[in-house]
Amino acid sequence: METTNLTRCSWCGTDPLYMKYHDEEWGKTIHDDETLFEFLILESAQAGLSWITILRRRENYRKAFADFDVHKVAAFTEKDVERLMQDASIIRNRLKILSTITNAQHFIEVQKEFGSFDKYLYSFMPDGKPINNLAGVLPASTPISDAISKDMKKRGFKFFGTTICYAHMQATGMVNDHIPDCSFK
């Protein structure tokens, strides 16, 4: 896409990595469970931090967490937790690392129950379709993210409150929150 005269959402600023993420990924609808799991890991790691902090470590997370292979992560042991606690290239928070492993296990349970994690997530969406937000207002959460987060918490997921859930929805295109005049809407 031509880079002159582009309008972007203001949140991505001028950081090249943030702009690339905004332009190529954010708000683009994803239906594959592998990518949904990747964003589950990354968004959960982001809790209490800025997204750019995690985005800059994305490849490190990929290496640390078995290329985001849900079955491999679900099988991580205490030895893996200790290895990850020594890995300065990721956020070394024991609770977040442990939750990534248990979240992988719950992710697989949801896949078994619904056929895919995607089908589970979209069961909360109106008519099972993504939402194109034309209001130009970015909420921190919505009744849908409240419902998904509440259900996931009931299923045992951690570090996935309603705000993190809504960020996941934005990242994976369940909701397109690009401002109306954004070149990437």
N, C-alpha and C positions, 0 to 999 in steps of 0.2 A: 504494500500500500504506500502511496506517495506520502512522504513525511512532512511536506509543507502544508500549511493551512489545516492541520489536524486539530480537532477539539477533543480534549481528554477530560475525564473526571478529575477534579482538582486534587483528590487524595493521593494520586500517584506522583505528584510533584515532578521533579526533573531527574530523579535517580534512574539511570538506564535500566537496571534490573526491575524496578517497580513499574516503569513504563512498558517494558516488554511483557511483564506479567499482566498488566492492565489490558494491553492491546491484544494479546494472544490467548489468554486463558480466562480471566475474570469475567464471569457472566455468560460464558459459553457453555451450553448444555452438554453435560457428560452423562452417559448412561452405563459406563463400564465399571464394574465393581473394583477393579484394580486401582483405578484413579480415585474412586470414591474412598477407598481405604487409605490411599496416600494422603488425601486431604483430611481424613479423619485423624491420622497421625499428626500431620502438620498443624492443623487447627487446635488440636488438644495440647500440643507442645507450646502453642502460642499463648495459651491462657495466662493473662497477666503481663504479657510482653507485646511488643509491636510486631505486626506481621512482617515487616521488612527484616527484623531480627531473624525470623525463621526462614524467610525466603532466601536470605544470604547463606543459610546453612542447609538448604534443601538437598543438595548433592551429598552432604555429609550424613544427613538423615537417611538418604537412599542407601548409602554404604553401610551405615550402622544397623539399619533395620531391613536387611536382606532384600534390597530392591523393592521394598514394600510388598513382599510376598506374605499374604495374610496367614497362610498355613505355617510358614517358617517362623514368623513372629509369634504366632500362637503357641509354638513349641519351645520358645525361649525358656531357658532355665535360670536359676540363681547365678550360675557362672556367667551367663550372658548379661544379666543385670549388673554384675560387678564389672564386666568388661565395658559396658556402656557408661557406668559411673566414672570410669577413667578416661573416657573419650571427650577431650576438651573441644572437639569440633561440633558437638551437639549441646543442648541444654541439659546439664547434669542434675536433674531433679529426680530423685528416687521414686517419688510418688507418680510423676508423669511417666517415667520409664515402666514402672510396674503396671500403670493403667494402660499403657500401649499394648502390653502383652495380654492383659485381661480383655481389653477392648477388641483385640484381634480374635480372641476366643468367642466373645459375644457376637462379633461380626459374622463369624462362621455359623453360629447358631441361628442368627437371623436369615442368613442365606438359605439354610436348610428349611426353615419355616416358610419363607416367602418365595423361594426359588432364586432370588438375588437380593442384594442389599438395595439395589436401585428400585426394585418393585416395592420393597418395604418403605423407602423414603417417599416414593411417588404415591403411595397409598394415602398419604396425608395431604397431597396437593389437590386443589380443585380440579375435578375432571381428570386427575392424574397427569396434569400438564404443568410446564414451568409457568411462572408469572413474569410478565413483562411490566415492570414498574415504570409507569409514565409520569408519575407525580414529581420526580426529581428530588424527592426527599428520601434520605437514607435512614431507615429506622435501625436501632440496635438489635431489635427483636420484633417478632410478630406473633399473633396467636398460633400460627402454624409452627414456628420455631419453638414456641412454648410447648405445644403438643408433642412434637417430635422429641424434644429434650426430655420432657417428663416421661414419655414412654421408654426412651433409651435408658434413663436413670433407673426406671423400674426393672429393666432387663439387665442392669448391672454395669452399664457404661459409666465411665468416670471422665472428668474434665471435658464435659460436653453439655454445659449449661445452655440456656436459651440464646445468649449472645454469641457463644462459640458456634452453636448450631446454625444461627442465622448467617454467620460468616462463612460456614461450610456451604450453606445454600447459595450464597452469592458466588463463592469460588467455583462451584460446580454447575452454575447456571440454572439451578432450581428457581432462582429469581434473577432477573436481569435488572440490576440497579444502576446501570450506566445512566448518567443524566440524559434527558431527552435529546440534546443536541450533540452528544458525544459521537465522534466519528466511528466508534466501535460498538455502538448500540446495536 
